[in-house]
Amino acid sequence: MKDFKTLRKERGLTQQFVADKANISLRQLVRIEKKESFPSLETKILLFKALDISESEIIKYIIDNYIKN
């Protein structure tokens, strides 16, 4: 799956919009996009939902990155 910054930009969304929708601070989102911070799985799911990623894609991401390893 693409990184959060790419997903956000492809959708034409602002950082503030995504941060608000995911209920995280703008600063936290900026740090995540710059790869200065590594979010928890819970925060990643909130971001995926804020970016309108389908539930099936979220589940696939979890399986591929957390269960298969």
RABEL-V879870 format. One record per run of one state. SS is the DSSP state (2 for helix, 1 for strand, 0 for the rest). FROM is the first residue (numbers start at 1). LEN is the number of residues. If there is no record, write none. Layout:
ss=[SS | SS]
from=[FROM | FROM]
len=[LEN | LEN]
This chain:
ss=[0 | 2 | 0 | 2 | 0 | 2 | 0 | 2 | 0 | 2 | 0]
from=[1 | 4 | 11 | 15 | 23 | 26 | 34 | 41 | 51 | 55 | 68]
len=[3 | 7 | 4 | 8 | 3 | 8 | 7 | 10 | 4 | 13 | 2]
